[in-house]
Amino acid sequence: MLKAFRGSFLDFVNDPFYTSEAESVRYFSDGLLVVEQGRLKALGDYDKLKPQYAGVPVEDYSGKLITPGFIDLHIHFPQTEMIAAYGEQLLEWLDTYTFPTESKFKDRAYAQQVASLFLDELLRNGTTTAVVLAAVYPESADAFFEEADRRRLRMVAGKVMMDRNAPDFLLDTAVSSYQDSKTLIEKWHGHNRLLYAVTPRFAPTSTPEQLQLAAKLLQEYPGTYLHTHLSENVAEVAWVKELFPDCQGYLDVYDQVGLVGERSLFAHCIQLTEAEFERLAAAKATIAFCPTSNLFLGSGLFKLEKAKSVDCPIRLGLATDVGAGTSFSMLQTANEAYKVAQLRQQKLSPFQALFLATLGGARALALDDKIGSFAVGREADFVVLDPRSTPVMAFRNAEASPASLIELADRLFSLVIMGDDRAVQATYILGELAHSKGQAGNLPAANSPLKIL
């Protein structure tokens, strides 16, 4: 029942935003990872560990960098079809592109086809866990969970709740959204590796009654998450003020009904006030930082330095937000996060970026006892990265694995800035190969195109 993997291994034991890199980073230039029944049994230097596991078959990835699987904290699976839609900012973009596209997901068969494509694309990019928004239709969430379960993935997802300010064909009601979500929670939450997020789309598309019932679901099912959007766009924030004049701000809309807590995830958070940052920190809530989306839609520059400050520490992870985001790749997302920090005269080190995509995301979800690192007993979800995956990267990076922390930082930074899906050599789920470079996986065959409604 044992299997082993050889390569260079990198994970984290502390948060590099608050401790030195030497105290945060764990690295084995030539390491051995041992997996037993889908869980991590041992990690150490190859020469020291191999004698203990003589006879155990070894998959040799020497020269490659192996990290825990990437964790994407905010992504819309129904928007897969409309990635790279031109020319609008948030509210106009929703009306022009998003809502018409999501209307197709009432067809369960179509939702299942897109869910399959979507999950294969995540695996192709090294993402092993994501917090996913389905469409308003419960069929779309059912389809997503079924495909995720078939792949044995640890996923968090939920059907969108919205009962106003959207086309009639996309609206539920406060009561129907509660009942549909309740049915989905009882079917899928805690089933194998699946978890549920109660998902009001954002404050403008929910009545106060719907938000209150969302809070009721969280009370009735304490292990579930709250997943929504917050303060993404200036016009959106102004609209929320008009819709909720009795609230002290955007976050207060959620706070007044009990939706701000330790299992609450808020995407974007570009336009937060100082008081809202402080409230999120006090509540131990999470922000999903979506740099590709925020730049693509012109929403603004996230205040990374505020969210990870000593006086106002907030749980934080990276997110692609497809389709407002421009790539499924967490490497490309980290690339854009670095640029956002630069534009704010801040720095994001390659170790900090990888932390946000692995252990930081796991801590944000309170799943760091299961995923996000190579600690013994964790679930064996990991990604094999090739620092020499393109001709330019091969020219940039020597064949030998880095031996020091300084060399490792340089190698990792080149992966963050130049890497994408081509750098993902393989993705493993529970110690089993789920994607290998050059293999199509479960993508639709060329002669069987995705059904377009």
C-alpha positions in Angstrom: 0.0 0.0 0.0 3.1 2.3 0.0 4.4 4.4 -2.8 7.1 7.0 -2.9 8.0 10.1 -4.9 11.5 11.6 -5.5 12.1 15.2 -6.3 12.7 18.6 -4.8 10.0 19.3 -2.1 8.8 22.7 -0.9 6.1 23.5 1.6 5.6 25.8 4.6 5.5 25.4 8.4 4.9 29.1 9.2 3.5 32.2 7.5 6.3 34.0 5.7 4.4 37.3 6.0 5.1 37.2 9.8 8.2 35.0 10.2 11.4 34.9 8.4 11.7 32.7 5.2 14.2 30.5 7.0 11.6 29.8 9.7 8.7 29.4 7.3 10.0 27.4 4.4 10.7 23.6 4.4 12.8 22.4 1.5 14.4 19.2 0.5 16.6 19.6 -2.6 16.6 15.8 -3.1 13.7 14.5 -1.1 11.5 11.5 -0.8 7.8 11.6 -0.1 6.1 8.4 1.1 2.3 8.0 0.7 0.1 5.4 2.3 -3.5 4.9 1.4 -3.8 8.5 0.1 -2.1 10.2 3.0 1.4 11.5 3.6 3.4 9.1 5.7 6.9 10.6 5.6 9.0 13.3 4.0 12.8 13.8 4.2 16.1 13.7 2.5 16.2 10.9 -0.1 19.5 9.4 1.1 18.3 9.3 4.7 14.7 8.1 4.2 15.1 5.6 1.3 16.7 2.8 3.5 13.6 2.8 5.6 11.5 2.2 2.6 13.6 -0.2 0.6 11.5 -2.1 -1.9 8.8 0.7 -2.1 8.3 1.7 -5.8 9.5 5.3 -6.4 8.2 7.7 -9.0 11.3 9.8 -9.9 10.8 13.5 -10.5 14.4 14.5 -10.0 14.9 18.0 -11.2 11.3 18.9 -10.7 9.8 21.0 -7.8 6.9 19.3 -5.9 4.6 21.4 -3.8 1.2 20.9 -2.1 -1.7 21.2 -4.6 -2.8 24.8 -5.2 -6.0 26.1 -3.5 -8.2 28.6 -5.4 -10.4 30.4 -3.0 -12.9 31.9 -5.4 -13.9 30.7 -8.9 -17.2 30.6 -11.0 -17.5 27.3 -12.9 -20.4 28.5 -15.0 -18.3 31.3 -16.4 -15.8 28.9 -18.0 -17.4 29.6 -21.4 -17.1 33.4 -21.2 -13.6 33.9 -20.0 -11.9 36.8 -21.8 -15.2 38.7 -22.5 -14.3 42.2 -23.8 -14.7 45.7 -22.7 -16.9 46.1 -19.5 -16.5 46.8 -15.8 -18.2 44.7 -13.2 -21.9 45.7 -13.3 -22.1 46.0 -17.1 -20.1 42.8 -17.5 -22.6 40.9 -15.4 -25.5 42.1 -17.5 -23.8 41.8 -20.9 -22.0 38.4 -20.5 -22.4 36.7 -17.2 -26.1 36.4 -16.7 -26.9 35.2 -20.3 -24.2 32.6 -20.0 -25.3 31.3 -16.6 -28.9 30.9 -17.9 -27.7 27.7 -19.8 -27.0 25.9 -16.5 -30.6 25.0 -15.8 -29.8 22.1 -18.3 -28.2 19.6 -16.0 -26.5 17.7 -18.8 -24.9 20.9 -20.0 -23.8 21.8 -16.5 -22.2 18.4 -16.1 -20.3 18.8 -19.4 -18.9 22.2 -18.3 -18.2 20.9 -14.8 -16.1 18.1 -16.3 -14.2 20.5 -18.5 -13.7 22.9 -15.6 -12.4 20.3 -13.2 -10.0 18.9 -15.7 -8.7 22.4 -16.4 -8.1 22.9 -12.7 -6.1 19.7 -12.5 -4.2 20.6 -15.6 -3.1 23.8 -13.8 -2.2 22.1 -10.5 -5.3 23.2 -8.6 -6.5 20.5 -6.3 -9.0 22.4 -4.1 -11.2 25.3 -5.0 -14.1 27.3 -3.5 -16.6 27.3 -6.4 -19.8 29.2 -7.3 -22.3 27.2 -9.3 -25.3 28.9 -11.0 -28.6 29.8 -9.4 -30.0 26.5 -10.5 -29.6 23.6 -8.0 -29.0 21.3 -10.9 -25.7 23.1 -11.6 -24.4 22.5 -8.1 -25.5 18.9 -8.2 -23.6 18.4 -11.5 -20.5 20.0 -10.1 -20.5 17.9 -6.9 -21.0 14.7 -8.9 -18.1 15.4 -11.2 -15.8 16.5 -8.3 -16.8 13.4 -6.3 -16.0 11.2 -9.3 -12.5 12.6 -9.3 -12.2 12.2 -5.4 -11.5 16.0 -5.1 -11.7 18.1 -2.0 -13.9 20.9 -3.1 -16.1 23.5 -1.5 -19.1 24.7 -3.6 -22.6 26.0 -3.5 -25.5 27.2 -5.6 -25.8 30.9 -6.0 -28.7 32.6 -4.2 -30.2 35.7 -5.8 -33.8 36.9 -5.7 -33.6 40.4 -7.2 -31.7 42.7 -9.6 -31.0 40.0 -12.2 -33.0 38.7 -15.2 -36.2 36.9 -14.3 -34.8 33.6 -15.7 -32.0 33.7 -13.1 -34.0 34.6 -10.0 -34.9 32.2 -7.1 -36.8 33.4 -4.1 -35.7 33.8 -0.5 -37.6 30.6 0.5 -36.7 28.5 -2.6 -33.0 29.4 -2.2 -33.1 28.3 1.4 -34.9 25.0 0.6 -32.7 24.2 -2.4 -29.5 25.0 -0.5 -30.7 22.9 2.4 -31.3 19.9 0.1 -27.8 20.3 -1.4 -26.2 20.6 2.0 -27.8 17.4 3.2 -26.8 15.6 0.1 -23.3 16.8 -0.4 -21.8 18.5 2.7 -19.3 16.1 4.3 -19.8 13.5 1.5 -16.4 12.0 0.9 -14.2 15.1 0.4 -16.9 17.6 -0.5 -18.0 20.6 1.5 -20.8 23.2 1.1 -20.7 27.0 0.9 -23.9 29.0 1.4 -23.5 31.4 -1.5 -25.5 34.6 -1.8 -24.0 36.0 -5.0 -23.5 39.5 -3.6 -25.6 41.9 -1.6 -27.3 43.7 -4.5 -28.9 40.5 -5.8 -30.3 39.4 -2.5 -33.1 40.8 -0.4 -32.7 41.2 3.3 -34.9 38.1 3.7 -32.7 36.0 1.5 -29.6 37.1 3.5 -31.3 36.2 6.7 -32.2 32.8 5.5 -28.6 32.3 4.3 -27.5 33.1 7.9 -30.1 30.6 9.1 -28.5 27.9 7.0 -25.1 28.6 8.6 -26.6 28.2 12.0 -28.4 25.0 11.1 -25.3 23.5 9.5 -22.3 24.8 11.5 -19.6 23.2 9.3 -20.7 25.0 6.2 -19.0 28.1 4.8 -20.4 31.5 3.7 -19.0 32.5 0.3 -19.9 35.8 -1.5 -18.5 39.0 -3.0 -17.5 42.2 -1.2 -16.5 45.7 -2.2 -15.2 44.9 -5.6 -16.1 48.0 -7.6 -16.7 51.6 -6.8 -20.1 51.7 -8.6 -21.1 48.4 -6.8 -20.3 49.9 -3.4 -22.5 53.0 -4.2 -25.3 50.7 -5.3 -25.2 48.8 -2.1 -25.4 52.0 -0.1 -28.6 52.9 -2.1 -30.1 49.4 -1.5 -29.2 49.2 2.2 -29.4 52.8 3.5 -29.7 51.6 7.1 -26.3 49.8 7.0 -23.0 51.4 7.9 -21.3 50.1 4.8 -21.1 47.1 2.5 -19.7 44.7 5.0 -22.3 45.8 7.5 -25.0 44.4 5.2 -23.7 41.0 5.8 -22.7 41.6 9.4 -26.2 42.7 10.5 -27.7 39.4 9.6 -24.9 37.2 11.0 -22.9 36.4 7.9 -19.5 37.6 9.1 -17.6 34.9 10.9 -14.7 32.5 11.0 -16.0 30.4 8.1 -16.9 33.5 5.9 -15.1 34.0 2.6 -15.3 37.4 0.9 -14.0 37.8 -2.7 -12.1 40.9 -3.9 -12.4 43.5 -1.1 -10.8 46.2 -3.1 -12.8 49.1 -1.8 -12.8 48.3 2.0 -12.6 51.0 4.6 -10.2 50.9 7.5 -13.1 49.9 9.8 -14.1 47.0 7.5 -10.5 45.6 7.4 -10.5 45.7 11.2 -13.9 44.0 11.4 -12.8 41.2 9.1 -9.6 40.7 11.2 -11.6 40.6 14.4 -14.1 38.1 13.0 -11.3 35.9 11.6 -13.0 36.0 8.2 -11.2 35.3 4.9 -10.5 37.5 1.9 -10.0 35.9 -1.6 -7.5 38.0 -3.4 -8.3 37.9 -7.2 -5.6 40.0 -8.9 -6.2 38.9 -12.5 -9.9 39.7 -12.2 -9.4 43.0 -10.4 -7.0 44.2 -13.2 -9.1 42.8 -16.1 -12.3 44.5 -14.9 -10.5 47.6 -13.8 -11.8 47.2 -10.2 -8.6 48.5 -8.5 -5.5 47.4 -6.5 -6.0 45.2 -3.5 -4.3 46.5 -0.3 -2.2 43.4 0.4 -0.1 45.2 2.9 -3.1 46.0 5.0 -4.6 42.5 4.9 -1.3 41.0 6.0 -0.3 43.7 8.4 0.7 42.9 12.0 -2.0 45.1 13.5 -4.8 43.8 11.2 -4.0 40.2 10.2 -6.7 38.7 7.9 -6.9 35.2 6.6 -6.0 35.5 2.9 -5.6 33.3 -0.2 -5.3 33.7 -3.9 -8.2 33.2 -6.4 -8.6 33.1 -10.2 -12.3 34.2 -10.3 -12.7 32.8 -13.8 -14.3 34.2 -16.0 -13.5 37.7 -14.9 -10.1 36.3 -14.2 -8.0 35.6 -17.3 -6.4 32.2 -16.4 -7.0 29.0 -14.4 -3.4 29.1 -13.5 -2.5 29.9 -9.9 1.0 30.6 -11.1 -0.3 33.3 -13.4 -2.5 34.6 -10.6 0.5 34.9 -8.3 2.3 36.7 -11.2 -0.5 39.3 -11.2 -0.6 39.5 -7.4 3.1 40.4 -7.5 2.4 43.2 -10.0 -0.5 44.6 -7.9 1.9 44.8 -4.9 4.5 46.6 -7.1 1.9 49.1 -8.2 1.2 49.9 -4.5 5.0 50.2 -3.9 4.9 46.9 -1.9 6.7 43.6 -2.4 5.3 40.1 -2.6 8.1 37.5 -2.3 7.8 34.2 -4.2 7.5 32.3 -0.9 4.7 34.6 0.2 2.9 34.0 -3.1 3.2 30.2 -2.9 2.1 30.3 0.8 -1.1 32.1 -0.2 -1.7 29.4 -2.9 -1.1 26.5 -0.5 -1.0 26.6 3.3 -2.4 30.1 3.4 -5.5 28.9 1.5 -5.8 25.8 3.6 -5.7 27.9 6.8 -8.3 30.3 5.4 -10.6 27.3 5.0 -9.7 25.8 8.3 -8.5 22.7 6.4 -4.8 22.9 7.2 -5.2 19.7 9.2 -6.0 18.0 5.8 -4.4 19.9 3.0 -1.9 22.6 2.2 1.3 21.1 3.4 3.4 17.9 3.5 2.8 17.4 7.2 2.4 13.7 8.1 -1.2 12.6 7.9 -2.3 15.2 5.4 -4.2 14.2 2.3 -1.7 13.5 -0.6 -2.7 16.2 -3.0 0.3 17.7 -4.7 1.6 19.2 -7.9 4.9 18.5 -9.8 6.3 21.7 -11.4 8.9 21.8 -14.1 11.1 25.0 -13.8 12.4 24.3 -17.3 9.1 23.7 -19.1 9.6 26.2 -21.9 12.8 27.0 -23.9 13.2 30.4 -22.2 12.6 28.9 -18.7 15.1 26.1 -19.6 17.6 28.8 -20.6 16.8 30.8 -17.4 17.0 27.9 -14.9 19.9 25.5 -14.6 19.3 21.7 -14.6 20.6 21.3 -11.0 18.0 21.8 -8.2 18.6 24.8 -5.9 20.8 24.0 -2.9 20.2 27.2 -0.9 17.2 29.3 0.2 18.5 32.2 -2.0 18.7 29.9 -5.1 15.3 28.4 -4.3 13.7 31.9 -4.1 15.1 32.8 -7.5 13.9 29.5 -9.0 10.5 29.9 -7.5 10.1 33.5 -8.6 10.9 32.5 -12.2 8.1 29.9 -11.9 5.7 32.5 -10.6 6.4 35.0 -13.2 7.0 32.8 -16.3 5.0 29.7 -15.4 1.5 28.6 -16.4 -0.2 25.3 -17.2 2.9 24.3 -19.2 4.9 24.2 -16.0 2.6 21.6 -14.4 4.2 18.3 -15.1 1.7 16.2 -13.0 -1.1 16.6 -10.5 -1.8 14.0 -7.9 -5.0 13.5 -5.9 -4.7 11.3 -2.8 -1.4 10.0 -4.1 -2.9 9.0 -7.5 -2.0 10.5 -10.8 -4.9 12.8 -11.9 -3.2 14.7 -14.6 0.0 14.2 -16.5 1.5 16.7 -19.0 0.6 15.7 -22.5 -2.4 13.7 -21.5 -5.9 15.0 -22.2 -7.5 13.4 -19.1 -11.3 13.6 -19.3 -11.5 16.5 -21.7 -14.0 16.0 -24.5 -12.5 14.3 -27.5 -11.8 16.4 -30.6 -14.6 14.6 -32.5 -17.1 15.1 -29.5 -17.3 18.8 -29.1 -18.8 20.3 -26.0 -22.6 20.8 -26.5 -23.4 24.5 -26.9 -27.0 25.4 -26.1 
